[in-house]
Each structure stands twice: as C-alpha cells, then as structure tokens.
Amino acid sequence: MKQIMIKSFVLLLSLSLFTYTTTPTALADAIPEEAIITLGEDLSQEQRNTVLEDLGAPNVSEDQIIYVSNEEEHNYLGDHIPASQIGTNAISSAKVILRDDNTGISVTTNNINYITGDMYTNALATAGVTGAEIEVTAPFEVSGTGALTGIMKAYEETTGETIDEDVKKAANEEMVVTAELVDDEEIDEDEAIDLMNRIKEEIAEQSPETREELEDLIRGLADELGIDLSSDQLNQLVDLFNNLRNLNIDWGRVNDTIDATREWISDFAESEDGQNIISSIVQFFESVWDWFLSVFSND
C-alpha cells in the first residue's frame, strides 16, 4: 500500500511539473509572433549574455529589447514590499510573445524563487493581458518581483495600448499579496491561486458595492475552500480587491483569460506531444523510485 501511495505521489508530482514547466516551451515553435525581450537594466554584460541564452535569443536585435530600471521596480512595488526586498539592482528579465486575444497566458520561470508562473499569470490577466507566452529568468536566483513591470512594458510596446498606472500598481499588489499568502505554512500555492480566482469570479457575478459586502464575499469563499485567513490576511485581500473594484476592472474579461489559460494547458496535456512529455517525466521519477528501493532493499 505504501508503495502504491508513493508511486501515486510521483505521478501527481510529474503532472504538476508538466503543468508549470513544459507547456509553454513545447508550444513555442508553433507561435510565429516576434518576441520582445525585457532586461533588467543592471545586468552585467556576462549576465546579459547568460539571460539571452536562457531565453533562446542570443542574437536578438536591440530594437526588440526593453530595459527595466530599479527605479521603476520601486515605483510599482514600493507600497507593498520593503525596499530591501526589491533591492538596488534590476535583474529579472523575460521574453514576451503576445498571442491572439482570449487565448490565455502561460508563464515559465527560471531562477525565480518567490513569484510563480501562476502569480504572474493572474496579475497580468488583471492588468488586461489576454493572450501571451512568457518566460521569466535571471542569471542567478532572485525573487522575481520586478519582472512583472517589464512584462507590462513589453505589452504596451507591442500593442500600442497603455495600461493605467493605477492598474499596474494594483496588478503588482495582487502578485505580492498572493505570494504572501503562500508564505503562510497553512496555505499552499494552489489554495491561494484558487482563492484569488474564485474571488474574481464572484465579484463578476455579485458586483459587491461596499467594502463590507466584499469582506463577506471573501470570508465566505475562504471558509468554503477550507482556508483559515488571519484578520491581517483578510484585511489585505479586502484592501486589494476594494482597490481593484474602484479601478473598474473588467472581471468578465479577466475570468475569460483565466479560463482560456486552463483550456490551453488542458488541450496540450491531452495532445500527443503533451502525453510524450508526461510519459518521459513519469519514467524519470519511476527510475528514481526504483533506484531508491534498490538502495534500501540492500540494507
């Protein structure tokens, strides 16, 4: 029984890794749009070369590059996280390929140890991005909090559209609030992401008009999902979504983007390429498990 349970865990872990790391990479060859590269302004030449190699763009032309400064990072994040956490150098970088509207957002990360792909995805959906394939990277491990600023700049540069400054700040706030929820040992990432998405869905359906109604909505959803929010966490969520509510976010559009993202990942998972990737990951972990068993069976 124990072996069956552990092998089941291996399969679930494999599927999880597939979802968060392989889908966009495998789809990249099928997307012809020209990429925009965002680079942290404080990268050294060697670090820049490393980042461009990671992004598969070692020979990218200068007119495809957008630079992000540390000052910009502090502007959008300074109200939400300590200056010491933002740091004094802009390092996080990304490759952004816009897709057709309403096709979903996919984000993979490398050397990013705080913000996850889903956190970027949700924040970008709130900012109005509806279709994009994004890779976020750094030459060494960083939090990744500054990458969202560059991604939104790339979106504006490519589309010619301007994202409202308050919406940009709110999207960054959403990203940070989600990450801070996950910092709580009692709340895992899937639960935090699910809660954020459910709040958006219910706001679209119920259109709460007061802070009190919003607080009741969030508290009810947390209880429904079995998430025990502290008073500080509840207030933080109410502050965030009350701010977003006052910015006239199109919640229907945001939820359509999230649904399209889920469908994109699901469709790929069921494709031949997707099944091959899942199979290879499962085989890898099974080989690790077999090795583990062989080691302990010899004791």
C-alpha positions in Angstrom: 0.0 0.0 0.0 2.8 2.4 0.9 4.5 1.8 -2.4 1.2 2.4 -4.3 0.7 5.7 -2.4 4.3 6.9 -3.1 4.0 6.0 -6.8 0.7 7.9 -7.0 2.5 10.8 -5.4 5.2 10.5 -8.1 2.6 10.7 -10.8 1.0 13.7 -9.3 4.3 15.5 -8.9 5.1 14.7 -12.5 1.9 16.1 -13.7 2.5 19.2 -11.6 5.9 19.7 -13.1 4.5 19.3 -16.6 1.8 21.9 -16.0 4.2 24.6 -14.7 7.4 24.0 -16.7 6.8 22.3 -20.0 3.7 23.6 -21.7 4.9 26.9 -23.0 8.3 25.6 -24.1 6.7 22.8 -26.1 4.3 25.3 -27.7 6.9 27.9 -28.5 7.7 26.5 -32.0 4.1 26.8 -33.0 3.9 30.5 -32.2 5.3 32.8 -35.0 4.9 36.2 -33.4 8.1 38.2 -32.8 9.3 38.2 -29.2 10.1 41.2 -27.1 12.9 40.8 -24.6 12.8 42.7 -21.3 16.2 43.0 -19.5 17.0 44.3 -16.0 19.0 47.4 -16.5 21.7 46.4 -14.0 22.7 43.2 -15.7 26.4 42.9 -16.4 27.4 42.0 -19.9 28.2 38.5 -18.9 24.8 38.2 -17.1 23.0 39.7 -20.1 24.6 37.1 -22.3 23.5 34.3 -19.9 20.0 35.6 -19.8 19.7 35.9 -23.6 20.9 32.3 -23.9 18.4 31.2 -21.4 15.6 32.9 -23.4 16.8 31.4 -26.7 17.6 34.9 -28.0 21.4 35.2 -28.0 21.4 37.3 -31.2 18.3 39.4 -30.6 18.4 42.9 -32.2 18.5 45.9 -29.9 15.1 47.2 -31.1 13.5 44.1 -29.7 14.8 44.8 -26.2 13.1 46.8 -23.4 15.1 47.8 -20.3 13.6 47.9 -16.8 15.2 50.1 -14.1 15.3 49.5 -10.4 13.6 52.9 -10.0 10.6 51.5 -12.0 10.5 48.5 -9.8 10.4 50.6 -6.6 7.7 52.7 -8.1 5.3 49.8 -8.7 6.3 47.7 -5.7 7.4 50.2 -3.1 4.0 50.4 -1.4 3.7 46.6 -1.0 7.1 45.2 -0.1 10.2 46.5 1.8 12.8 48.4 -0.3 15.3 45.9 1.0 13.4 43.1 -0.7 13.2 45.0 -4.0 16.9 45.6 -3.8 19.1 48.1 -5.6 19.5 46.4 -8.9 17.1 45.4 -11.7 17.9 41.8 -12.6 14.8 39.9 -13.6 14.3 39.6 -17.3 11.7 38.0 -19.7 10.8 37.0 -23.2 7.2 38.0 -24.1 5.4 36.7 -27.1 1.8 38.1 -27.5 -0.8 35.7 -28.8 -4.3 36.4 -30.1 -6.8 37.9 -27.6 -8.5 35.5 -25.3 -6.1 32.6 -25.9 -4.7 32.6 -22.3 -1.4 33.4 -20.6 1.4 30.9 -20.0 4.4 31.8 -17.9 7.5 29.7 -17.1 10.3 30.7 -14.7 14.0 30.0 -14.2 16.0 31.1 -11.2 12.9 32.8 -9.8 12.4 31.7 -6.2 9.4 33.7 -4.9 7.0 34.6 -7.6 5.5 31.7 -9.6 4.1 31.4 -13.1 0.5 31.4 -11.9 1.1 34.5 -9.8 2.4 36.3 -12.9 -0.5 35.0 -15.0 -3.2 36.2 -12.6 -1.7 39.6 -12.2 -1.3 40.0 -16.0 -4.9 39.0 -16.5 -6.0 41.7 -14.1 -3.9 44.2 -16.0 -5.8 43.4 -19.2 -3.4 41.0 -21.0 -5.5 38.2 -22.6 -3.0 36.2 -24.7 0.7 35.8 -24.1 3.5 33.3 -23.8 6.2 34.4 -21.3 9.5 33.2 -20.0 10.9 34.8 -16.9 14.6 34.3 -16.0 17.6 35.7 -14.1 21.3 34.8 -14.2 21.0 33.7 -10.5 18.2 33.2 -8.1 16.1 36.2 -7.4 12.6 36.9 -6.1 11.2 37.8 -9.5 9.1 40.6 -8.1 10.4 43.1 -10.6 9.7 41.0 -13.8 6.0 42.0 -13.9 7.0 45.6 -14.6 9.0 44.6 -17.7 6.3 42.3 -19.0 3.7 45.1 -18.8 6.1 47.4 -20.6 6.5 44.8 -23.3 2.8 44.5 -23.7 2.4 48.3 -24.1 5.3 48.5 -26.6 3.9 45.7 -28.7 0.2 46.6 -28.7 0.4 50.4 -28.5 -2.0 50.3 -25.7 -1.4 52.0 -22.3 -2.1 50.2 -19.1 -3.4 52.7 -16.5 -0.7 53.4 -13.9 -3.1 52.6 -11.0 -3.9 49.2 -12.7 -0.2 48.4 -13.0 0.3 49.1 -9.3 -2.7 47.0 -8.4 -1.5 44.1 -10.5 1.8 44.2 -8.7 -0.1 44.4 -5.4 -2.1 41.3 -6.4 1.1 39.4 -7.2 2.7 40.3 -3.8 -0.5 39.6 -1.8 -0.7 36.1 -3.4 2.9 35.4 -2.7 2.5 36.5 0.9 -0.5 34.1 1.3 1.7 31.3 0.1 4.3 32.3 2.7 1.8 31.1 5.3 2.7 27.5 6.1 -1.1 26.7 6.3 -1.8 27.9 2.8 -0.3 26.3 -0.3 0.1 27.9 -3.7 -2.9 26.0 -5.3 -5.1 27.1 -2.5 -4.0 30.7 -2.7 -4.4 30.8 -6.5 -7.8 29.1 -6.3 -9.0 31.6 -3.7 -7.9 34.6 -5.8 -9.6 33.2 -8.9 -12.8 32.4 -7.0 -12.9 36.0 -5.6 -12.6 37.3 -9.1 -15.4 35.0 -10.4 -17.7 36.0 -7.5 -17.0 39.7 -7.9 -18.0 39.4 -11.6 -21.3 37.7 -10.6 -22.2 39.6 -7.5 -20.8 43.0 -8.1 -20.3 43.9 -4.4 -20.8 47.7 -3.9 -19.4 48.2 -0.5 -16.3 47.2 1.4 -18.4 45.2 3.9 -20.1 43.2 1.1 -16.6 42.5 -0.3 -15.3 41.3 3.1 -18.3 39.0 3.5 -17.7 37.6 0.0 -14.0 36.9 0.6 -14.6 35.4 4.1 -17.3 33.1 2.7 -15.1 31.9 -0.1 -12.2 31.2 2.2 -14.5 29.2 4.5 -15.8 27.3 1.5 -12.3 26.4 0.4 -11.2 25.5 3.9 -8.7 28.3 4.1 -8.2 29.9 7.6 -7.4 33.5 7.0 -5.9 35.6 9.7 -7.5 39.0 10.3 -4.5 40.7 8.7 -4.7 38.4 5.6 -8.5 39.1 5.3 -7.9 42.8 5.5 -5.1 42.6 3.0 -7.4 40.8 0.5 -10.2 43.2 1.1 -7.9 46.2 0.6 -6.6 44.7 -2.7 -10.0 43.9 -4.2 -11.6 47.0 -3.0 -8.9 48.9 -4.8 -9.4 46.8 -7.9 -13.1 47.3 -7.7 -12.7 51.0 -7.7 -10.5 50.8 -10.9 -13.4 49.4 -12.9 -11.6 46.2 -13.8 -13.5 44.1 -16.5 -13.8 41.0 -14.3 -15.6 39.1 -17.1 -12.6 39.6 -19.3 -10.2 38.6 -16.6 -12.1 35.4 -15.9 -12.3 34.6 -19.6 -8.5 34.9 -19.8 -8.0 32.6 -16.8 -10.4 30.1 -18.3 -8.6 30.2 -21.7 -5.3 29.6 -19.9 -6.7 26.5 -18.2 -8.1 25.3 -21.6 -4.7 25.9 -23.3 -2.9 23.8 -20.7 -5.5 21.1 -20.7 -5.5 20.8 -24.5 -1.8 20.5 -24.7 -1.8 17.9 -21.9 -4.1 15.7 -24.0 -2.1 16.1 -27.2 0.5 13.6 -28.4 3.4 15.9 -27.6 1.9 16.5 -24.1 1.4 12.8 -23.4 5.0 12.1 -24.5 6.3 14.7 -22.1 4.2 13.4 -19.3 5.4 9.9 -20.0 9.0 10.9 -20.0 8.7 12.7 -16.7 6.8 9.8 -15.1 9.5 7.4 -16.3 12.2 9.6 -14.9 10.6 9.6 -11.4 9.8 5.9 -11.6 13.5 5.2 -12.3 14.4 7.4 -9.3 11.9 5.4 -7.2 13.3 2.1 -8.4 16.8 3.2 -7.5 15.6 4.3 -4.1 14.0 0.9 -3.5 17.1 -0.9 -4.6 19.3 1.0 -2.2 17.1 0.3 0.8 16.4 -3.3 -0.2 20.2 -4.0 0.1 20.3 -2.8 3.7 
